[in-house]
Structures are given as C-alpha cells and as structure tokens.
Amino acid sequence: MNFGAKYAAIFDYDSIIGDTEPIYMLTISKICQDFEFFDYDLECYCSQIGFNLEQSNQVLIESKTNQKVDPKHFSEVRLKHKPDFSYVGLIPGVKEIVELYKRSDCDLYIASNSSRDEFMQKTLNNSNKEMCNLIKNNFNLQNIVCSDDHSVINKGKYGFIKEKISLKPKDCLVFKDLFHGASSTKAFGGMGIGPKNESIYDKEYSYLYDNFDIVSSLSEIIK
C-alpha cells in the first residue's frame, strides 16, 4: 500500500490514538467482581470488542454466573465504576503518523465510538499534555465524529464522514484496530491499516482484512 497516495486519513481513537484498553479492562473487571465473577481476563475482553459495552458486559456476567442481572442494579454498578480517563497514554508511533499526514495537507478525521463527553475526557480534559497537544494541533474539532453526535446516530460514523468529504472512499486511509472494527472500514470502502494484536486477531475474520495492511504496530509504519 502506498501510504502517501491518500488525501484523507481517518483514525479510530481507542487502541489507535489512545491506549485506553487497560483502563476499560480494569473498569469492567471491577464491575464483574461486584457480581461475583472474578475471572474476567483478556479473552473475555476480546470477546466484547466492537459491541455495545453495557449490553455485552451484562450478557457476559449472566452467562458466567448463571444469574439474571437486574438492569437498574447493573446501571448503578456501572456508575460506581466509571473509567478513570484522568491520564491516557498515546499509542507508540501514532504521533509521528498524525504529524506526517498533517504536514502532507491531508484532511484528518477521528471516528470514535465514545460519546462526545467521554471523548473529551480521554483527550483534551486529561493530564497528558502530549495527548492534548496532538489533538489540538492536528485535528479540526469539526472533523471529530463521536457516537452520540446527531448526524452520526442517523448515518453512522463513516456514513457521516463520507457525506462530509468530497473524496471517494478509496482515496481515504483508515487507521483502525482489527477484528470487529475491520467490517466498518470494509463497508466504507476505504483502504485500512490495522495493528495486529495477537490476542484479538482471528483468522476466522480474515475476509474482512482484504483491504487492510496489517502491521505489528503503528511504529512499524514510520521506520
């Protein structure tokens, strides 16, 4: 894949820009322990990637503990164990990639599954100055798409971006973690780059990766 031949670069946030996976794993583990499921691990986490976390957490707990979880009580437990995004580290290599495409006058977008409030906690409202500067200096806030944005609810993240840009999807490069995330990129029609996490990558889903270059890490791209 010719990385320089694209005119827009679209970045997922979790696991591409921000290293939020350990934060989510810790939070979900605490929720599970409140329901006496103490064996939450990376395999459980991977089985939930790409799904609505609230629903998938509840289904997981019910399947592992053989108990029916009251939705109201579950919501209360989730509120008690809110993720702590006071500091979010950058994924190695992403700063250099973002700045490279910025210098090349590419249009830069972020497509996040987070709500707007949660996205702000992860980026501009946490204590990682390097993260804050990366977002402020390289991304137009109008090009950051979150799951609860009105137009996104109606059209989906990539549908909204496709409507905003005057480019064909094939001229866009999408940085996305693999597994369930690859399907949305394939539907969008853009070319993709995905870091291969051995614990998540599943050959069963290899047909989704036809339009992906799979790398071991983002740092590999800029060597």
N, C-alpha and C positions, 0 to 999 in steps of 0.2 A: 504493500500500500504506500502511495506517495503522500506522506503526511502534509506536505506543503501545498498540495493542489486543491485544498478546500477553502471555502470562503466564509464559512461559519463553523464554530466549534461549540458543541453543546455538552455541558458537564453535568453528570449526576453529582449530588453532594455527598451523601453518605458513602464512605469507603472509596471515594474518588478524590474529593477535596478534603473532607473532614474525617478524621479517624474516630468515628462515633461507635463503631461496633463494640468495643469493650464497655462503653457506657451503657448501651442498650442491654448487653448481656448481663451486666451486674444488676440493672434495674429489674429485668424480667426474672432473674434468679431470686431476688427478694420477694417479688410477687408470688412466685411459685412456692417459696418456703412458707408464706402465710397460709397457703392451702395444703401444707404438709407434703409438698412434692420437692424433695431435696436433691434430686439427681439431674437437675437442669444443666445441660452441657452444650458444647459447640454443635454437636449433632442435632440436638433439639432446636437450637438457634437457627441452624441452616435450613431445617425443615420448614421454618416460618418465613424465610426471606421472600419478599415480593408480595406477601399477603397483608391484609389489614391486621395490625399487631394486636389490637384489642380483641378482635374476634378469634384470631388464631391462638393467642395466649389462653383464652378461656377454653377453647376446644382441646388444646394440649393438656391443660390441667385436668379437665374432665376425663380424658382418655387415660391419663396416667394414674389418677387417684380413684377412678370409678365413683366419683361423686358428682352430683348436679350442682353447678355453681350458680348462685343467685346473682343475676346481672347487676342489681343495685349494690350488693356487697362487693362484687368484683370491681365496680367503678370506684367504690370507696377505697379499696386496697390500692388500685392504680393511682389514685390521687395522693395516697400516703407515700407511695414510692415513685415520685416523679423523677425522670432522668436529670442528673446534675450536669448541665452544659456550661458550668462556670469557666471551664477551660476545655477546648477541643484542639487536639494537635492536627497538623497538616499531614496528609499522606505524602511520603517521600517522593519527590520528583514532580509533584503537581504544580508547585510554584514556578519552576522553570518552564514547564509546558504552557501554563497560562500566560506567562510573560512573553514567551516566544510567539504565541499566536496574537497577542496584543500588539507586539511590535510589527507583525505582519499585516496589521489592519484588518484582521478577521473580526467579524461580529461574534461576540462571546455571549453565551446564554448559560444559565443554570436551570435545570429542571429537577425540582425537589418534591419528594412525596410528603415532606413535612408541611405543617401549617405555617402560615406567614410568621406568627409569633414564635413558634419553635425554631424556625429557620433563623430568625434574628438572634435568638438565644445562642445558637450554635456559631454564629458568625460575628456580627457587629457588637453584640452585647456580652461577649465573654472576655476573659483577661488575656487571651493570646493575641498580642499586638500584631504578630506576623499574619495571623488569620484575618484580623480586621483590615490590615493594610492591603492584603491580597484582594479582598472583596471590594473595598472602597476604590482602589486604584485601577482595577482592571474590568469591573463589571458595572454596566449601567443598571441601576435598580429596576428600570422598566423591563429589563431582559432577564429578570429573575422570576421564575414561574413556580408558585407553590400550590399545594394540593387544594387549598381552600379558596384560591382566587376564583372569582365568579365565573370568568370565561373558561377556566380550566375544568370546573365542575361540569360544564356543559360539553366541552370539546375534548378533554383530556390534555395532558401536558404537551405532548408532541403535536396534537391537533392544533393547539393554540399557537405553538411556535411556528408550525407550518403556515398558519394564516398570517403571522406577523412578518415573516421574511419573504423577500422577493427572490427566493432561490429554490431550485429543485432540491429535494432531499438528498439526491446523490451527490450534491455539492457540499453537503454538511458532514462533519466528522463528529461522532458521538462518543464521548468517554463514559463508559458505563460498566459497572460490575456485572459479572456474567450470571448464569443460571436464569432465574425468572426474569431478570432485567433485560436480557437479550431479546425477548419476544417483543417488547415495546419498540425497540430500535429497529427490529426487522419489519414491523408493521409500518413504522415511519418511513422506511426506505433509505435511511442514511447509512453511510459506512460507519463501522464501530471499532473501538479499541477497548479491550477488556483485560484487566489484570487477572491472571488465573490463580485463584485461591484453591489450593489442592483439596481443602476440606469441603468446598462448596461445589466445585466444578464436577459435572456429572455427564458422562458420555451419552447417557440416555437422551440428553437435550442437545446433542451436538448439531442437530439440524438447525437449531436457532442461531448457530455461530457462523453460518456461511458467509455473512457479510462483515465478520469481525476479524481483526488481527488480535490474536491472544498473546499477551506478554506476561512474563513472570511478575513484573512490577512496572509502575509508571517510570521509574528511574531508568529502566532499560531503554526507553524511547529516546532519551536525550544523551545517551553515551556517544 
